[in-house]
Each structure stands twice: as structure tokens, then as C-alpha cells.
Amino acid sequence: MSSQSAAPVIVIEARPDTIPATLRAMWRYRGFYGFLFKEILLRKARGTLLGAWWLILRPLIPAIGYISAFSVIAPISTGHDVPYPIFFLSGFIPWRVFEGTLTTLPRALMWTRGIMQRTYFPRLLVPLAGFGPVVIELAILAVLLAGYVGVAWYGGEMPLRLGWHTWLLLPCLLAALMMALAFGMVLSVVALFFRDIIFTVGYVAQLVMFATPVLYPVTFVPEKYRWVVYTFNPMAEVVTMSRLALTGRGEYEPWLLVQSFATILVLFALGVTFFLRAERHLGDQL
């Protein structure tokens, strides 16, 4: 019997070209997802002077700035007995999930380009891991909200009305994430060809926020125009439902809620389909 060890066997397989095959490949490479999640999370702070502190300051700076501007400098009435900081944060939390993920994804493919050049894994894992920094931001905003609730509760009554409706916060966060992924997967591909996307997506997201009832109650929008806001901006209903989930105040239209979530599901499916089709033609760009 020969003592020579057997030669390694190399199996060459075609890339998965269908959604079921892609899902099976993603399950096989599920252990790689944690690595990508951590890589994108740390990449935002790498090479900066403040390092990981940026993960804390990024959500705190705009949150405290908006709260100071619209509760002290130019006060906005919430229409309820909810203090403005709590009113704002109850809507800003899902919006930050959307905005933070959306602004990260166009950079995600470029950040992981070196990894993709050296090894194969389902490329769809990259955008799905792109919300890593948002997890930290979500925790920071939750702590800030708890701080304002504690101060308001100490000075009077409990500003939050928790109950069965509080569970609505979970689908709101999921819908905000899916909305960001729907657009982010498309923009991440386009950004490989046109880097302008990286610098403009943040400004566009800021403009859309002013068309979403994050800073102000929806009653600020004339009733005859509200259907326009909710029809063309599904995040408006997500923010409204998040505010209702945490504060117990606010109104919503059931058919608008169904329409918004259905629109987000359709956009998410279209975004995934576009990314999977574009993945086959990105070899030269990566």
C-alpha cells in the first residue's frame, strides 16, 4: 500500500443562478455572515481619530440637535401631552434604522471588495450585513429615550403608555430595515460605477425626512394632502406606527398601513431580484 497521502479533491461548482439556490448557498455560508457583519461594523470607525466613538456620536449628534432646536429654540407642539424629546425619539428610532442602513450600503461592496476578490461567498450576504453600525446606533437611541423618559417620569407622570400596541415597534423596525435594504441593494451596485451615489444618498435621505412626520406630528400636513405623503412615502406610516407603539398616542388608517407595508415588501423583493441579477456582471468592477 502506498504511504503517499491522497491528493486533495477540488470541486468546481457554478454560482447559484436561482433564488432557491442562492438561499441554500447563504445557509451553507451562514458562518461567514458574522464575519461580514463585524467587518462592516468596524469599517465605519477604522482610520478615524475618534475610532469607535463615532458609532456613538453619529446618532447622538443629530438627535440632540433636533431636540434642542424644536423643543427650546423653535418649540413644536406635539398635539398630545407627550414631551417633545420623547415624541421625536419615538419616531426617529425607526427612521434612523432606515437612514443609517441606507447610507452604509453604498459603501459596503467597496469595503468588502478585497474579501470578495480572494474568496467566494454569496454576495447577497454583504448588503444583509450592512446594518451592523445601525445596531449600535439603535442601542444608543434606546438609552437616550430611556433617559428622557426617566426625567419626565420623575417630574410628573409616565410619558409612555406601554401595552399590546408596544409590540408594533418590532414590525416597524423590520419594515424600516427592509425599506433601506430595498434601495440600498440597488444603490450599492450603482455606486460601483458612479461614486457620486456615496456622497449624495445622505443628503437625499435628509430631504426625505422632512417629508416624513419625524420632526412634527402628521397633523401639520393638511388633511387633503396626507394621502400623498403616505402613498409615496411608506416610511411615513412606519414612523406613525412606531410613535403609537411607544407613546400610545397618534392615529393611523388601517388601509394606509396595509398599503405601506405591502409597498415595502414589493420594493424589497425587487431590490433582491435586481441585486442577484447584477451580481453576475460585477466581476470586473469588484
N, C-alpha and C positions, 0 to 999 in steps of 0.2 A: 504494500500500500504506500502510495506516495505521501511523504510528510509535508509536501508543499501545500500551503493554505489555498483554499478555493478563491478564485478571483471574484471581486465584488460584482454584483449584478446591477446594472444601471437601467432603470425603466424610464422610457420617454413617453410622456402622455401629452395629448393635445389639451390646450386650455379649454375649460368648460365654456360651451357656447350656448347653453340654455340656462334659464333661471333655476330649475331644479338642480342641474349640475353645479351651478355656482353656489347654491345653498349647501350642497354636500361638501364642496371644496372648503367653504367657510367653516363648516363644522370640523373638518379634518385639521384646519389651521387655527382652531379656536385658541390654542395656547399662544399663538403669535399675536393675538388681539391685545393681550395685556401689555406686551412689549411696545406695540404701536401706540397704545393709549398713554403709556408713560413717556414715550419719546416725544409725542406731540405736546403733552402737558409741560414737560421741562423745556421744550424748544422755545417757548414764548419768553422764558426768562434767561435763556442761555446767552452769554455775551453782553449782558446789560450790567450797569453799575449797581442797581438795587437788587438784581437777581430775583429770587423767589418773592420778594416783597411786591413786585409788580402784580403778581397773581392776587394779592390782597388789595392793592391800591386801585387797580383797574375798575372794579365795581364800586368801591367806596367813594372815589373822587366824583363821578357823575351823580351818584345817589345823594351824597351830602350837598353837592352843588345845587341840584334841583330842589331839594327840600329847603335849603336856605333861601333860594330865590323865590319860591312860590308859597312859603309859609311865613317869611319875615319881610322880604323886600317888596314883593308884589303878591299879597295873600290871595289864594284861590279858595272859594267856598266849595266844599265837597258835597253840599246838599244834604248831608247827614251829620250826626254827632261824632263822626269819626275824625280824630286829629289828622291833619294833612300828611304828616310823615308816614303814618300807618296806611292811610288811603293810597298814597303814592307807592309805597313799597309793595302793597298787596297786588298792584298791577305791574310794577316794574320787575318783579321776580320772574314771571314767565317771559316778559319782553326781553330781559337780559339773557335768558336761555336762548331765545331766538337770535338776538343781535350778536351775542358773543360767539355762538356757533357759526353763524353766517360769515362773520369777519375772519374766522380762523380757517375755515375750509379752503378758500382760495390759495392759502399758503401751504396746506397740508401735503399736497402731492410734491411740491418742491422741497419741503423739509425732509420728506422720506425718499427723495429721488435716489440717493446713494444706496439705500437699502434695497430699493426695487431693482437697481442695476446689478446687484450681487446675488439676489435670490428671488425665487418665485413665491408668491402667495396671492390669494385673491385680492385684487386691487380695491375692491369694494370695502375691504376692512379699513382702509385709510380714512375715507370720509366718516365711516361709522365710529371711528375712534377719535374724530376731530373735536368732539365736545369735551375732551379732557379738562382744559382750563375752565370750562363753564361749571364743572362740578365744584371746584374751589370757590368760584365766584358765587355760586348758589348758596354754599355754606356761609360765606361771609355776609351775604344779604340776609340770610335767615337769622344770624346772630344780631345784625343791626336792627332787624324788625323786632326781635325779642327784647332788645334794649329799649326801644321806643315804647313797646307795649308795657314793659315793666315800669317805666317812668309815668306813663299815663294811668296805669292801674294804681300806682302808689298815690297819685294826686287825685284820684276820683274812682270812676267805675272801670270795669274791664272793657277795653275798646273792641275786643274781638268777640264774636258770637260763634263759638265752635259747636258743631253738631254734625248731622248726617251730611250736610252740604259741604263740609270741610273736605270730604273725600274727593270732591270735584277738582281739587287742586292737582291731583295726580294726572288725570287725563288732560288737564290744561298744560301741564309741564311737558307731557308726552307730545301733545299737539304742537306746542311751540318748537320742540326739538325736531319733529318731523317736517314742519314748515321750513325750518332752517336747512335741514338736510336736502329737502326738495330743490331749493335754489342753490344751495352750497355745492352740491354734486355737479351741477351744470357749470357754475362759476369756476370750480376748481379745474375743470377741463379747459375752459376758455382762457383761464389765467396762464396756462402753459404757453399759449400763443400770443396773448395780449396782457402784459404785466400791469397795464393801467387798471385792470379789474381790482387788483390788490389794494390800490390806493383810493379807489372810488367807492367800493362797496360800503365802507364805514360811513361815508357822507350820505349815501343814499339811504342807509338804514336809519340815520338820524332824522332825515327828512320824513321818512315813513312814520317814525314815532310820533311826530306832530300831527299826523293824520290818524293816530290811534289814541283812544282815551286812556293814556298812561298818566299824563300830567294833569288832566282835567276830567271831570265827570262827563259822561256821554250826553247829559242834559245840556251841555254847552253847544252841542250841534243841533241846529233847528230840526224839529221832528220830521219835516218833509224831506230832509236830506240824509237822515240817518241810514236809510236803506242803502244809499250809495256807499257810505262808509263801511257797512257790514258786508255788502255784496262784493266789493272789490278789495276788501282788506280783511281776510279771515282772522287775522290776529286781533282785530277789534273785539270780536266775540270771545276769544280766548282770554284777553285781558279782563273783560267784563265778568266772565265766569270765575276767574281767579279771585277777583275782588269780592265777589259774592261768597266764594268758598271760605275766605278768611275773615271777612268782616260781617257777613250775614246781611249786608245791605246791597241794594242795587236791583236792577230789573233786567230781564232778558226775554227775548222772543224765542220760543221753542223751535219754530221753523228756521229762524236765522241761525240758531245753534246747530241744528242738524245740517244746514247748508254749509256753514263754516267748516265743520269737521269733515263733511263729505268732500269739500273742495281740497282740504289739506291732504286727505287720503289719496285723491286723484293726482294731485301735484307730486306727492311723494312717489307714487308708482311711476309717473312719467319721468321723474328725476332719476330713479334707479334704472329704468329702461335706457335712458339716454347715456348714463354713465357706463353701463355694461356694453352698449354698442360702441361707444367712443373708446373704450379700453383696448379694443383690438387694434386701433390705429394710432396708439400713443407711443409706440416703441421708439421712434426717432426723437420724440420730444423728451422722453424720460432718459 
